[in-house]
C-alpha cells in the first residue's frame, strides 16, 4: 500500500478490511493487519473501534445468485476451467472475510492471543489465494467478476454471529474441510487438461487449507474442553443446529485427520440434513 493504514487495533483493521469494496484494498488491508498484529505494533481492541459491517464490501460485479442458479462447469473446456477458477476466487474472497470476521466479532472472547495469531495467518493466506487465482484468471484472459457467483457463503457467518463455538464448527470444520475433499480431484483434472499452472496454485491452496482446518479444530477442541463438552458430540449438535446444507461423501479422511478432524466427528452426519 502507498501508506501505512490508519487503524490502531486489530479489530478496527479487520472491520475496515471486511468493509472494503475495492478488492485490492481489501487484500492489502488484510495482509497489513496480519503483519502489524504479528509484530505487535497494534493492540487487539479499543472502545473506539468502528462497528462491524453487516455484510462484506464487494465490487459491483460479479452478480450474486442463489447457489442453484450457478451453472455447472466442464473442466475439459477452456471456458469451464475459467469458470472453475472464478468460483474458487469467489470462495477465497469470502474466506478472507470469514477469517477477519472471527477475529473482529469475537475480539472480546476470553481466549489466548494465539487464537488471533492463528486466524490472522489464515486471513493473510486467504488473501494470497485470492490474488493467485485472480492473476491466473487474468493470464487466461478473464477477470474476477466476469461470471455470476453464488451468495451462500456469508450466510454461515450470519447464522453463527453470536456463538464462537458454532462458528468454528461450521466454517473451518465444514466449509474449509470440504475443500480438502474436492481439491485433489480438481488438481488431477487440471493436470489432465494440461493446465499445470492452475494445478500448482491449487496445490498451494490445498496445503494451506489443511493448516486452516487445523486452526479451527485446535480452537474448537480448546473451547469444548473449557466448557466441559465432548468435542465430537458438540460438533454434531452444533452442525445440526447451525448448518443448512448437507455433509456429502466422499471425504478425504487422511487430510482431515492430519488437520485434527477425525472421521468420528462427521461420518454419521452424511445422510442427515442439518437445517
C-alpha positions, 0 to 999 in steps of 0.5 A: 500500500502507498501508506501505512493504514490508519487503524490502531487495533486489530479489530478496527483493521479487520472491520475496515478490511471486511468493509472494503469494496475495492478488492485490492484494498481489501487484500492489502488491508488484510495482509497489513493487519496480519503483519502489524498484529504479528509484530505487535505494533497494534493492540487487539481492541479499543472502545473506539473501534468502528462497528462491524459491517453487516455484510462484506464490501464487494465490487459491483460485479460479479452478480450474486445468485442463489447457489442453484442458479450457478451453472455447472462447469466442464473442466475439459473446456477452456471456458469451464476451467475459467469458470472453475477458477472464478468460483474458487476466487469467489470462495477465497474472497469470502474466506478472507472475510470469514477469517477477519470476521472471527477475529473482529466479532469475537475480539472480546472472547476470553481466549489466548492471543494465539487464537488471533495469531492463528486466524490472522495467518489464515486471513493473510493466506486467504488473501494470497489465494485470492490474488493467485487465482485472480492473476491466473484468471487474468493470464487466461484472459478473464477477470474476477467478476466476469461470471455470476457467483453464488451468495451462500457463503456469508450466510454461515457467518450470519447464522453463527454471529453470536456463538464462537463455538458454532462458528468454528464448527461450521466454517473451518470444520465444514466449509474449509474441510470440504475443500480438502475433499474436492481439491485433489480431484480438481488438481488431477483434472487440471493436470489432465487438461494440461493446465499445470499452472492452475494445478500448482496454485491449487496445490498451494491452496490445498496445503494451506487449507489443511493448516486452516482446518487445523486452526479451527479444530485446535480452537474448537477442541480448546473451547469444548474442553473449557466448557466441559463438552465432548468435542465430537458430540458438540460438533454434531449438535452444533452442525445440526443446529447451525448448518443448512446444507448437507455433509456429502461423501466422499471425504478425504479422511487422511487430510482431515485427520492430519488437520485434527478432524477425525472421521468420528466427528462427521461420518454419521452426519452424511445422510442427515440434513442439518437445517 
